[in-house]
Amino acid sequence: MPDISVRGFAGSINSLNPFWLASAPPTNTGEMIIRAFDAGWGGAVWKTIGEPITNVSSRYSATDWNGQRIMGFNNIELISDRSIEVNLREMAEVKKRYPQNAVIASLMVASNRETWHDIVARAEDAGADGLELNFGCPHGMSERGMGSAVGQVPEYAQMITEWVKEKARTPVLVKLTPNISDIRTVARAAKRGGANGLSAINTINSITGIDLDTLVPRPNVDGKSSHGGYCGPAVKPIALNMVQQIMSDAEAALPLSGIGGIGSWRDAAEFILLGCGTVQVCTAVMHYGYRIVEDMAEGLDNWMRAKGYATIEDFRGLSLPRVTEWKHLNLNYKIVARIDEQKCIGCDLCHIACWDGAHQCIHLDRVTGPVDGHVELHPIPVAKETESRLSITETPVTRKEREAAFAQGPYPTPLARIPRVDETECVGCNLCSCVCPVDGCITMVPVDTGLPLETWEERTRGPAFTAQPRS
Amino acid sequence: MSTATLPDNPQLRERFRELKPPLTAQAAVIEADRCLNCYDAPCMGSCPTHIDVPGFIKRIASGNLRGSALRILDANILGSSCARVCPVDVLCEGACVLHRQNRKPIQIALLQRHSMDAFHASGERLPIAPPASRKLRVACIGGGPASLACAAELCREGAEATIFERRPLPGGLNTYGVAEYKLRATDSLREVEMIRQLGVDFCFGESIESATALESLESEFDYIFLGLGLGAMQRLGVPGEDAKGVMNALELISAYKTGHIREMRGTIVVVGAGNTAIDAANAARRLGAETVYLLYRRGEHDMSAFDFEYEHAKQEGVQFFWRRQPVAIRTSEHGRLLLDTVQVQQVDHKLLPIPDSEFTIDCDVVVPAIGQSPLELAIQELCGIAVRDGRIIADLATGQTGNPRYYAGGDCVNGGREVVDAVAGGKRAALAMLKTAEVAHA
């Protein structure tokens, strides 16, 4: 049976599983974290502790998409609004009752050495297993010289990390902001400053939308709004990219706690495959509650069992070598789309997507006879729609008419509606397989070009591409 | 002046509550989001009026309800009643590709109703071309869906149209003949009112049957559109058919919809197994009849009613006699009806009575529902229009008859289909008249 526990993360942090709650509303109080640990969370990063702030009302807004709530989530909430004493007293209590769970103190204080030394000592005295330096909060705190104001300047990040390391006995993680042109610059600075690990990514600067009645962006605070931090499923691809950037960079790579749109074991596995040792979750818990961790733990366990991985370390980082620069990709690899006639339901979204969004090589000509070749040879999509609008259709009222109207041919879908791929024109872009609503209906099949592997770098290495000095 | 309306009838509303209640605004958006937005969508293709179904559905999803309604009305001016009465199982919803994925089809009818209800509630008017901006005047004979669609299309394009209807209320079967739990007569009249606001003129109580009447129309109008519908309900052809208590299905339906029948008691026998027979049988149940039989001379797999109508009748508590047909109707000394019936079997292509299978049903009302008869065809002699099997012969694409000044559409051409077919026919004829007139004036 696979072991999903984490041992010695960033040096000495242990937890029952790689699933931590990120520093955020779900870790606001000891009472909440106790319930989270009871639900099965392996660790929790305490809601950032510092001099208490005053929050506004309202604080959150979401981007819904196609009927689904919270595709993306945005907040303008600040760090803890509770005193340092209360937070640390509760932390000591939690740690005493849950010795096997990781409790990480997220910290943010004013940028001077003594203040940092003081808060580090107090957090560790409370029993924190590690410290997470919040250099990422993108709103409110940054205006006060904290949060992303530090995380956007490598020199500051390094300096404060060094101050913390002077005092800290537990592992120090630096939480990185994505609101910077290259996240690696700050990751490297943190590493130079002696950080034991990193957390990435924090939220992305955002305005989620505007109320079209009042013209006020969301969230509305008495008629005004302010940019917030974006998170939730929408940001996962951005986070994965940044995780990969960090973990592929020798000067930046450190034990990494992955954050950004994680809501399921699948998401978690992907972050771990790119090198993360633990993952942190917030939005999904804010949406569904702590209980989601049950499926995350079970699902990861089942997947590891199926793949034959005994521990997290067995698969951590396995996908990193699979990410490379574009110039190293094989230009002679070719795939084409194949449509499974038995599975096609005839929505013809692949046809219109290919015509309007790709390379005009998916045609509806199975009945009229295939025509291969360039776009000029085919009727354009709007011609077919016009023809349909001009056709005469009657309600099938008799049984005979109804049977004829719903008669089936060799496939579940009438042949005229099953698209055909012109494989000579198909560039293998994947678009059709992305839009197809039926699993496994469109597959991208490799075709042998008979050509050896050749990358752009190799192709342009020849003398024809050598830069010539201007005469 | 607005078109005539019916007095409020709370009892009718209560007894004939809508079969399918409307979607809430959020449910409509959730349903709209399920739509795949197919290219050249099969739902659109299967609709006789070719409503841009994904187009109006995606406008619901985006919150563009006005645009959604206009999209529907652009293709089908009776979008509101079609959303309620169309047999969508064999039309748009039947064609939905989701069936092939073993998923529930998009609830197109309810979504269409959602947009149309919002449009009616908004009190908005349809955009039209300036009235009488085209020199084209058309008389539409009959006030049902075909004529309404034809006249509306003409007025939207700036032509003039007058509808001649012999009954006191417009709308034809939409007002008088559709089960109230599907389409309320008041909703039909609301829709007609919208069409009247486009500039369509209505003349009620006008029966255009004589040569003189037609001649006078010909002198006043450029074209005449025939939206005559079908003839009267067919008679059973058995002795005693004229007894008190015998009332055909359309008489029953129009009487309860207009408030002339408010209650039924005892045992009712409906003869026939088409969609109208089912409507009449269900109505009898809802009006209070304890026992309702539906008598059909063939088996349940032969009935012409749609499957969902048959299922609905079973749920309403209608009972069925298969392969039994009426022989005579007698009146008992207590004033009750005695319907003599006999079991039949099919031999070759004939239905023959089975000896000693007679029995008599003691009942209160007998409702013949064996279809409408072909048109009474005075018109063909009057204006030289070809008629075959009771149907006016007209070009399918244009509705033009053998007499180039006469166009026709709806049941009188197709022999009796759905409202949506009548709308399509009326619209095609209007477009053809507009085109012909344009060429003539060019």
Interface residues (C-beta under 8 A of the other chain):
Chain A: N66 G67 I345 G346 C347 D348 L349 H351 I352 L364 P381 K384 E385 S388 R389 S391 I392 T393 E394 T395 P396 V397 T398 R399 R402 A405 F406 P412 T413 R417 P437 V438
Chain B: V29 I30 D33 R34 L36 N37 C38 Y39 D40 P42 M44 G45 S46 C47 P48 H50 A61 C86 P87 V90 L91 G94 V97 L98 R100 Q101 D302 S304 L396 A397 N414 G416 R417 E418 V420 D421 A424 R428
